[in-house]
Amino acid sequence: MAASLRGLSPVLKEYLRVNRMPDIYEALLTGLSIMCPEDYLTFILEKLMFLKENGLGTLAWDMFIEEEMKPKMKIVSESNLDMIFNFEEWLIPTPEMYATAYDHYNFKLKEMCFCAMLQYHLMQKRKQEALQERINMAVKHHCNRMLRVHVQIWKAWVKYRKGRQAMSFQKIQHVYHVSVGRVIFEAWYKHTLEARKQREYFEKLKRLERGENMEDDDLFGQGTGEARDSVSTLPWKIAIQIFSYLDVADIANCACVCRFWKVLTQANLLWSRINFCNVQKRLQHGVTDKVATRLLFKARPYLIHLNLRTCHHLTRPTFISVSECRNLQDLNLSECTGIDDETLKVVVKGCKILLYLNIAHTNLTDASLRAINKYCMNLQYLSLAFCAKFTDRGLLYLASGKCHQKLQYLDMSGCLQITPQGFQYLANGCPNIQSVIVNEFPTLLDECIMIMTEKCLKIHTLSMLGCPLITDEAFKKLAHNKNLQVLKMDGNYRVSDATMKLLGRQCLDLRHVYLADCQRLTDATLKAFSACKNLVVLNIADCVRISDAGVRHLTEGPAASKLRELNLTNCVRVGDMAMVNLHKRCHSLTYLNVNFCEHISEAGIELLGQIHSLVALDISGCNCGDQGLSALGHNSGLKDVVLSESGSITDLGLQKFAQQCKEIERLDLSHCMNLTDGAIKNLAFCCRMLTVLNLSGCKHVTDLSIQYLSGVCHYLTQLDISGCIQISDKALKYLRKGCKKLKCLNMMYCKKITKHAAQKLQRHVDVVEYNNDEVPAYFGY
């Protein structure tokens, strides 16, 4: 479109500018991209008619988006609109404009010189008058000062004499009160002993009259008249360690139990870490200034770690209380809508020994980075993720501040306003930075990464998730950094095997590699990484060119000995031979994901059952039947298994699996349509440690299965029964009585469950997702 507008006449371009065509284009394009209407032509015509009727006065970039779907930032920037409509041609001046500007400049220069001379004369005159006035004021001030000094000396002497008199009176009064209290306490103690002896004497007579044995020990309270709980009998350090696993709300409740517990809850160790993010949902009105300031006032001498993430109700009083915590080292203010530049300046001015600071998802600007530069001299960790208000100048402040030599971790994910110049500032000022996170940065260019890797030679972690413009050129520069340990990237179609070969040859210390959905990568990439002897985590999900040969190359190299996590999701060319190689050589593998690898048969799954180091396994969409599931049960150490969409599994296979893997904690059986109540019964009675269970799409499951689960699996925290059309309100009663720890319940498309029963369950379960709509077609009923 920019090319088509380049040859238009100036009159037509002026018409486009006057009638705000770029703004109309921006509003329509934003509405189409967010609302995604089915008939976009009708949508455009309706909105144009609306503008014609109401005029351009109400025009805004997000006026065609519904309130609940409005984004926080613009999708189309002004620079893009200017480029599309080719308005930059108006910026080229004509020769006549140059002449006019030159004449105007000469006139203004003369006028400025004359005014400056006049102002100088007037300024000298005012200076003489001000000097004489200050001399007179100085003489008067000297006289008053002398009088004030003598009065202050006299007041100090009087205050000292009165203080000595008050101190003497307090000492005499204290001695008197102690003496009287000692007399009263001794009299009360003697009276109590006599009353106790008298009571025991009469109780003894009564027991003798009843013929009871007097030699029996007192089994309750050890005969002291005081009963103590098991926590109170533990050593002090152990009891405090137990209480350290509780959050702030639980500690406050424990303080109300008894006197000993109240003393325990006042231990310094319990108040060194406060996490308001976990408790705000449990409070009726969330974390408010009243609650936060009271707790921070109590914990301010001991507080080291403070998390205020998503605390939207906090305002300036709370942040002033935070600034009084002088020993604070870790502060999380992400998604705090009440924080601004002034309050952050107050916080960092008070907390000068901060090591970790998270201000992600806030509206802070360059002024905040300037305050951090001035006061945070020891800062090592800084997160600016999705902060759209600061600019390159803010990074300049950060790179030239007192903390620039100590900064090691920087997260700038989603900060699309940063240009290569900002990265240049960072590279020049922060040479010791080790971790750089630039996720969700679709405009990130090779130049930015090359600038950082050229100057920052200590980088060992680089995350570029959602950066599709990075090419081989950046990775060639990155390969010279032999300290690289963690590399994350996804959705990139420009990186090839040649770059990965270079990385595998020069960065032998790689430990964590995440290359999901990089379509150009082939088996050669795995062969390159096989030389990394410290490789622990490898994620190549959705790399469809990976095959059995690539997995064989990986397992034949030094990387196989320490490999613990491997993700082969949707690598459709991987089959049983890959499982054979993993079984033979990867003896440290704890997590394996072969989701939708259709060429893996039951024979390959049987081999996975013999990898006894496996703890978590995902075989969704694979050809797993009863025989493979039974063989998988030979690994009794499995804790997390996903069997989603395994249509060949029946009650018999699940029964054999459950009888062997009794310690399993997380199990996904979604869309296994052949399972019935009998399978869930065996699962419940064999696997009593279950915490997460997914039965979505199991249409034969009834209320009886929920009764089994609620009666035995008391540790269940998450349950998904979406699409279980035979489950009714009766099942919710079982869950409410048996599963006291249930926190998340998903029951979408459950027709027999009423809305009243679901609302009633919300009083006992934190998260309940419910509707009684028709089951979608993709469930396959």
Secondary structure as the mmCIF struct_conf table of DSSP 4:
data_model
#
loop_
_struct_conf.conf_type_id
_struct_conf.id
_struct_conf.beg_label_comp_id
_struct_conf.beg_label_asym_id
_struct_conf.beg_label_seq_id
_struct_conf.end_label_comp_id
_struct_conf.end_label_asym_id
_struct_conf.end_label_seq_id
HELX_RH_AL_P HELX_RH_AL_P1 ALA A 2 LEU A 5
TURN_TY1_P TURN_TY1_P1 ARG A 6 GLY A 7
HELX_RH_AL_P HELX_RH_AL_P2 PRO A 10 VAL A 18
TURN_TY1_P TURN_TY1_P2 ASN A 19 ARG A 20
HELX_RH_AL_P HELX_RH_AL_P3 MET A 21 MET A 35
BEND BEND1 GLU A 38 ASP A 39
HELX_RH_AL_P HELX_RH_AL_P4 TYR A 40 ASN A 54
HELX_RH_3T_P HELX_RH_3T_P1 LEU A 56 THR A 58
TURN_TY1_P TURN_TY1_P3 TRP A 61 PHE A 64
BEND BEND2 ILE A 65 ILE A 65
HELX_RH_3T_P HELX_RH_3T_P2 GLU A 67 MET A 69
BEND BEND3 LYS A 72 MET A 73
BEND BEND4 ILE A 75 VAL A 76
HELX_RH_AL_P HELX_RH_AL_P5 GLU A 78 PHE A 85
TURN_TY1_P TURN_TY1_P4 ASN A 86 ASN A 86
HELX_RH_3T_P HELX_RH_3T_P3 PHE A 87 LEU A 91
BEND BEND5 ILE A 92 ILE A 92
HELX_RH_AL_P HELX_RH_AL_P6 PRO A 95 ARG A 210
TURN_TY1_P TURN_TY1_P5 GLY A 211 GLY A 211
TURN_TY1_P TURN_TY1_P6 MET A 214 GLU A 215
BEND BEND6 PHE A 220 PHE A 220
HELX_RH_3T_P HELX_RH_3T_P4 GLY A 221 GLY A 223
TURN_TY1_P TURN_TY1_P7 THR A 224 GLY A 225
TURN_TY1_P TURN_TY1_P8 SER A 230 THR A 233
BEND BEND7 LEU A 234 LEU A 234
HELX_RH_AL_P HELX_RH_AL_P7 TRP A 236 PHE A 243
TURN_TY1_P TURN_TY1_P9 SER A 244 TYR A 245
BEND BEND8 LEU A 246 LEU A 246
HELX_RH_AL_P HELX_RH_AL_P8 VAL A 248 CYS A 254
TURN_TY1_P TURN_TY1_P10 ALA A 255 VAL A 257
HELX_RH_AL_P HELX_RH_AL_P9 ARG A 259 LEU A 264
TURN_TY1_P TURN_TY1_P11 THR A 265 GLN A 266
HELX_RH_3T_P HELX_RH_3T_P5 ASN A 268 TRP A 271
BEND BEND9 SER A 272 SER A 272
STRN STRN1 ARG A 273 ASN A 275
BEND BEND10 PHE A 276 PHE A 276
TURN_TY1_P TURN_TY1_P12 CYS A 277 ARG A 282
BEND BEND11 LEU A 283 LEU A 283
TURN_TY1_P TURN_TY1_P13 GLN A 284 HIS A 285
BEND BEND12 VAL A 287 VAL A 287
HELX_RH_AL_P HELX_RH_AL_P10 ASP A 289 ALA A 299
TURN_TY1_P TURN_TY1_P14 ARG A 300 TYR A 302
STRN STRN2 HIS A 305 ASN A 307
TURN_TY1_P TURN_TY1_P15 ARG A 309 THR A 310
TURN_TY1_P TURN_TY1_P16 HIS A 312 HIS A 313
HELX_RH_AL_P HELX_RH_AL_P11 ARG A 316 SER A 323
TURN_TY1_P TURN_TY1_P17 GLU A 324 GLU A 324
TURN_TY1_P TURN_TY1_P18 ARG A 326 ASN A 327
STRN STRN3 ASP A 330 ASN A 332
TURN_TY1_P TURN_TY1_P19 SER A 334 GLU A 335
TURN_TY1_P TURN_TY1_P20 THR A 337 GLY A 338
HELX_RH_AL_P HELX_RH_AL_P12 ASP A 341 GLY A 350
TURN_TY1_P TURN_TY1_P21 LYS A 352 ILE A 353
STRN STRN4 TYR A 356 ASN A 358
TURN_TY1_P TURN_TY1_P22 ALA A 360 HIS A 361
BEND BEND13 THR A 362 THR A 362
HELX_RH_AL_P HELX_RH_AL_P13 ASP A 366 TYR A 375
BEND BEND14 MET A 377 ASN A 378
STRN STRN5 TYR A 381 SER A 383
TURN_TY1_P TURN_TY1_P23 ALA A 385 PHE A 386
BEND BEND15 LYS A 389 LYS A 389
HELX_RH_AL_P HELX_RH_AL_P14 ASP A 392 ALA A 399
TURN_TY1_P TURN_TY1_P24 SER A 400 SER A 400
BEND BEND16 GLY A 401 GLY A 401
TURN_TY1_P TURN_TY1_P25 LYS A 402 LYS A 406
STRN STRN6 TYR A 409 ASP A 411
TURN_TY1_P TURN_TY1_P26 SER A 413 GLY A 414
TURN_TY1_P TURN_TY1_P27 LEU A 416 GLN A 417
HELX_RH_AL_P HELX_RH_AL_P15 PRO A 420 GLY A 429
TURN_TY1_P TURN_TY1_P28 PRO A 431 ASN A 432
STRN STRN7 SER A 435 ILE A 437
BEND BEND17 GLU A 440 GLU A 440
TURN_TY1_P TURN_TY1_P29 PRO A 442 THR A 443
HELX_RH_AL_P HELX_RH_AL_P16 ASP A 446 LYS A 455
TURN_TY1_P TURN_TY1_P30 LEU A 457 LYS A 458
STRN STRN8 THR A 461 LEU A 465
TURN_TY1_P TURN_TY1_P31 GLY A 466 GLY A 466
TURN_TY1_P TURN_TY1_P32 PRO A 468 LEU A 469
HELX_RH_AL_P HELX_RH_AL_P17 ASP A 472 LEU A 478
TURN_TY1_P TURN_TY1_P33 ALA A 479 HIS A 480
TURN_TY1_P TURN_TY1_P34 LYS A 482 ASN A 483
STRN STRN9 VAL A 486 ASP A 490
BEND BEND18 GLY A 491 GLY A 491
BEND BEND19 TYR A 493 ARG A 494
HELX_RH_AL_P HELX_RH_AL_P18 ASP A 497 GLN A 506
TURN_TY1_P TURN_TY1_P35 LEU A 508 ASP A 509
STRN STRN10 HIS A 512 ALA A 516
TURN_TY1_P TURN_TY1_P36 ASP A 517 ASP A 517
TURN_TY1_P TURN_TY1_P37 GLN A 519 ARG A 520
HELX_RH_AL_P HELX_RH_AL_P19 ASP A 523 PHE A 529
TURN_TY1_P TURN_TY1_P38 SER A 530 ALA A 531
TURN_TY1_P TURN_TY1_P39 LYS A 533 ASN A 534
STRN STRN11 VAL A 537 ASN A 539
TURN_TY1_P TURN_TY1_P40 ALA A 541 ASP A 542
TURN_TY1_P TURN_TY1_P41 VAL A 544 ARG A 545
STRN STRN12 SER A 547 SER A 547
HELX_RH_AL_P HELX_RH_AL_P20 ASP A 548 GLU A 556
BEND BEND20 GLY A 557 GLY A 557
HELX_RH_3T_P HELX_RH_3T_P6 PRO A 558 SER A 561
TURN_TY1_P TURN_TY1_P42 LYS A 562 LYS A 562
STRN STRN13 GLU A 565 ASN A 567
TURN_TY1_P TURN_TY1_P43 THR A 569 ASN A 570
TURN_TY1_P TURN_TY1_P44 VAL A 572 VAL A 572
STRN STRN14 ARG A 573 ARG A 573
STRN STRN15 GLY A 575 GLY A 575
HELX_RH_AL_P HELX_RH_AL_P21 ASP A 576 ARG A 585
TURN_TY1_P TURN_TY1_P45 HIS A 587 SER A 588
STRN STRN16 TYR A 591 ASN A 593
TURN_TY1_P TURN_TY1_P46 ASN A 595 PHE A 596
TURN_TY1_P TURN_TY1_P47 GLU A 598 GLU A 598
STRN STRN17 HIS A 599 HIS A 599
HELX_RH_AL_P HELX_RH_AL_P22 GLU A 602 LEU A 608
TURN_TY1_P TURN_TY1_P48 GLY A 609 GLN A 610
TURN_TY1_P TURN_TY1_P49 HIS A 612 SER A 613
STRN STRN18 ALA A 616 ASP A 618
TURN_TY1_P TURN_TY1_P50 SER A 620 GLY A 621
BEND BEND21 CYS A 622 CYS A 622
STRN STRN19 GLY A 625 GLY A 625
HELX_RH_AL_P HELX_RH_AL_P23 ASP A 626 LEU A 632
TURN_TY1_P TURN_TY1_P51 GLY A 633 HIS A 634
TURN_TY1_P TURN_TY1_P52 SER A 636 GLY A 637
STRN STRN20 ASP A 640 VAL A 642
TURN_TY1_P TURN_TY1_P53 SER A 644 GLU A 645
TURN_TY1_P TURN_TY1_P54 GLY A 647 GLY A 647
STRN STRN21 SER A 648 SER A 648
HELX_RH_AL_P HELX_RH_AL_P24 ASP A 651 GLN A 660
TURN_TY1_P TURN_TY1_P55 LYS A 662 GLU A 663
STRN STRN22 ARG A 666 ASP A 668
TURN_TY1_P TURN_TY1_P56 SER A 670 HIS A 671
TURN_TY1_P TURN_TY1_P57 MET A 673 ASN A 674
HELX_RH_AL_P HELX_RH_AL_P25 ASP A 677 CYS A 686
TURN_TY1_P TURN_TY1_P58 ARG A 688 MET A 689
STRN STRN23 VAL A 692 ASN A 694
TURN_TY1_P TURN_TY1_P59 SER A 696 GLY A 697
TURN_TY1_P TURN_TY1_P60 LYS A 699 HIS A 700
STRN STRN24 THR A 702 THR A 702
HELX_RH_AL_P HELX_RH_AL_P26 ASP A 703 VAL A 712
TURN_TY1_P TURN_TY1_P61 HIS A 714 TYR A 715
STRN STRN25 GLN A 718 ASP A 720
TURN_TY1_P TURN_TY1_P62 SER A 722 GLY A 723
TURN_TY1_P TURN_TY1_P63 ILE A 725 ILE A 725
STRN STRN26 GLN A 726 GLN A 726
HELX_RH_AL_P HELX_RH_AL_P27 ASP A 729 GLY A 738
TURN_TY1_P TURN_TY1_P64 LYS A 740 LYS A 741
STRN STRN27 CYS A 744 MET A 747
TURN_TY1_P TURN_TY1_P65 MET A 748 TYR A 749
TURN_TY1_P TURN_TY1_P66 LYS A 751 LYS A 752
BEND BEND22 ILE A 753 ILE A 753
HELX_RH_AL_P HELX_RH_AL_P28 LYS A 755 LEU A 761
TURN_TY1_P TURN_TY1_P67 GLN A 762 HIS A 764
BEND BEND23 ASP A 766 ASP A 766
STRN STRN28 VAL A 767 TYR A 770
HELX_LH_PP_P HELX_LH_PP_P1 ASP A 773 PRO A 776
HELX_RH_3T_P HELX_RH_3T_P7 ALA A 777 PHE A 779
#
